[in-house]
């Protein structure tokens, strides 16, 4: 099959020159933030990858923060609320760090999570992951379900307590 040729030819650009981005940095930043919330570091990286100059990006970042669209603390708290139902504190803190939130911001965002809510989330997940039908002991439960909870970033104490809670609930249903 032959390649199609266009009647319009684009002028050749010198090697090494990037195509200038369309629109302003502020417009691009607003479009990105309309899709989903971003941390400052994440948005800066995306804008710089699009070819905007560092000075323009700095000015846009200041303006977006003034307008209330960029707030790392609010972004971190929102991410913690969304992710804590299915992930443990270790995984959530790693995700926040990957998105450019500093240690202090991560600690503040995770401060609202308590052990009881983490245990409740881990227990719900363990119930869903637990094999149906067959009798399972605590060591097998830790091997099968506990390993999955560890991979989701739950701390060891929470994993053990969730596995014990699920086994206790199964035993209570079996005895009744």
C-alpha positions as CSV (number, residue, x, y, z in Angstrom):
1,X,0.0,0.0,0.0
2,X,1.4,3.3,-1.0
3,X,1.7,6.2,1.5
4,X,-0.6,9.1,0.9
5,X,1.0,12.4,0.1
6,X,-0.4,15.6,1.3
7,X,-0.9,18.6,-1.0
8,X,0.2,20.8,1.9
9,X,3.8,20.6,2.8
10,X,5.0,21.7,6.2
11,X,8.1,23.9,6.2
12,X,11.1,22.0,7.6
13,X,12.1,23.1,11.1
14,X,15.8,23.2,12.0
15,X,17.0,20.2,14.0
16,X,16.8,20.5,17.7
17,X,14.0,23.2,17.9
18,X,10.8,22.1,19.6
19,X,7.4,23.1,18.3
20,X,6.2,26.0,20.3
21,X,3.2,25.1,22.5
22,X,-0.2,26.3,21.5
23,X,-1.9,28.6,24.0
24,X,-0.6,30.1,27.2
25,X,1.0,28.3,30.1
26,X,-1.9,29.4,32.3
27,X,-4.5,28.0,29.8
28,X,-2.6,24.7,29.6
29,X,-2.3,24.5,33.4
30,X,-6.1,25.2,33.8
31,X,-6.9,22.5,31.2
32,X,-4.7,19.9,33.1
33,X,-6.3,20.9,36.4
34,X,-9.8,20.6,35.0
35,X,-9.1,16.9,34.2
36,X,-7.9,16.1,37.7
37,X,-6.1,17.7,40.7
38,X,-2.3,17.8,40.5
39,X,0.5,18.5,42.9
40,X,2.8,21.5,42.2
41,X,5.7,19.3,41.2
42,X,3.5,17.2,39.0
43,X,2.0,20.2,37.2
44,X,5.4,21.8,36.8
45,X,6.8,18.7,35.2
46,X,3.9,18.4,32.8
47,X,4.1,22.1,31.7
48,X,7.9,21.9,31.2
49,X,7.6,18.7,29.2
50,X,5.2,20.6,26.9
51,X,8.0,23.0,26.0
52,X,7.2,26.1,28.1
53,X,10.0,28.2,29.4
54,X,10.8,27.9,33.1
55,X,10.0,31.6,33.7
56,X,6.6,31.3,32.1
57,X,5.9,28.1,34.2
58,X,6.9,29.9,37.4
59,X,4.5,32.8,36.7
60,X,1.7,30.4,35.8
61,X,2.3,28.3,39.0
62,X,2.1,31.5,41.2
63,X,-1.1,32.6,39.4
64,X,-2.7,29.2,39.7
65,X,-1.9,29.1,43.4
66,X,-3.4,32.6,43.9
67,X,-6.6,31.5,42.1
68,X,-6.8,28.5,44.6
69,X,-6.3,25.8,42.0
70,X,-2.9,24.6,43.3
71,X,-2.8,23.4,46.9
72,X,-0.5,20.5,47.8
73,X,-2.1,20.0,51.2
74,X,-5.6,19.7,49.8
75,X,-4.3,17.5,47.0
76,X,-2.6,15.2,49.5
77,X,-5.6,14.9,51.8
78,X,-7.9,14.2,48.8
79,X,-5.6,11.4,47.6
80,X,-5.4,9.9,51.1
81,X,-9.2,9.9,51.4
82,X,-9.6,8.2,47.9
83,X,-6.9,5.6,48.3
84,X,-7.1,4.6,52.0
85,X,-10.1,2.3,51.4
86,X,-8.0,0.0,49.2
87,X,-4.4,0.8,50.1
88,X,-2.4,1.0,53.3
89,X,-0.4,3.9,54.6
90,X,2.8,2.6,53.1
91,X,1.4,2.5,49.6
92,X,-0.4,5.9,49.9
93,X,2.7,7.6,51.3
94,X,4.8,6.2,48.4
95,X,2.3,7.5,45.9
96,X,2.2,10.9,47.5
97,X,6.0,11.1,47.4
98,X,6.0,10.0,43.7
99,X,3.7,12.9,43.0
100,X,6.1,15.4,44.6
101,X,4.6,15.9,48.0
102,X,7.3,16.4,50.7
103,X,7.7,14.4,53.8
104,X,6.0,17.0,56.0
105,X,3.0,17.1,53.6
106,X,2.8,13.3,53.5
107,X,2.8,13.1,57.3
108,X,0.1,15.7,57.7
109,X,-2.1,14.0,55.1
110,X,-1.7,10.6,56.7
111,X,-2.3,12.0,60.2
112,X,-6.1,11.9,59.7
113,X,-5.9,8.1,59.1
114,X,-6.2,6.2,62.3
115,X,-5.5,2.5,63.1
116,X,-9.2,1.7,63.3
117,X,-10.0,2.9,59.8
118,X,-7.0,1.1,58.4
119,X,-8.1,-2.1,60.2
120,X,-11.6,-1.7,58.9
121,X,-10.4,-1.3,55.3
122,X,-7.9,-4.2,55.5
123,X,-10.6,-6.4,57.0
124,X,-13.1,-5.7,54.2
125,X,-10.4,-6.4,51.7
126,X,-9.4,-9.6,53.5
127,X,-13.0,-10.8,53.5
128,X,-13.2,-10.4,49.8
129,X,-9.8,-12.0,49.2
130,X,-10.4,-15.0,51.5
131,X,-11.0,-18.3,49.7
132,X,-14.6,-19.4,49.9
133,X,-15.8,-22.8,51.1
134,X,-12.7,-24.5,52.3
135,X,-11.5,-24.3,55.9
136,X,-8.4,-22.2,56.2
137,X,-6.0,-21.8,59.1
138,X,-4.2,-18.7,60.2
139,X,-0.8,-19.5,58.5
140,X,-2.6,-20.2,55.2
141,X,-4.6,-17.0,55.6
142,X,-1.4,-15.0,56.1
143,X,0.2,-16.7,53.1
144,X,-2.7,-16.2,50.8
145,X,-4.5,-13.0,51.9
146,X,-1.9,-11.4,54.1
147,X,0.6,-11.3,51.3
148,X,-1.9,-9.4,49.1
149,X,-2.6,-6.9,51.9
150,X,1.2,-6.4,52.4
151,X,1.5,-5.6,48.6
152,X,-1.3,-3.0,49.0
153,X,0.8,-1.3,51.6
154,X,-0.9,-2.2,54.9
155,X,1.4,-2.5,57.9
156,X,2.2,-5.9,59.4
157,X,0.1,-5.4,62.5
158,X,-2.9,-4.3,60.6
159,X,-2.6,-7.3,58.2
160,X,-2.3,-9.8,61.1
161,X,-5.3,-8.2,62.9
162,X,-7.4,-8.2,59.7
163,X,-6.7,-11.9,59.0
164,X,-7.5,-12.8,62.6
165,X,-10.8,-10.8,62.4
166,X,-11.9,-12.6,59.2
167,X,-11.0,-16.0,60.6
168,X,-12.9,-15.2,63.9
169,X,-16.0,-14.1,61.9
170,X,-15.9,-17.3,59.8
171,X,-15.5,-19.4,62.9
172,X,-18.5,-17.6,64.5
173,X,-20.7,-18.2,61.5
174,X,-19.6,-21.9,61.4
175,X,-20.4,-22.4,65.1
176,X,-23.8,-20.8,64.8
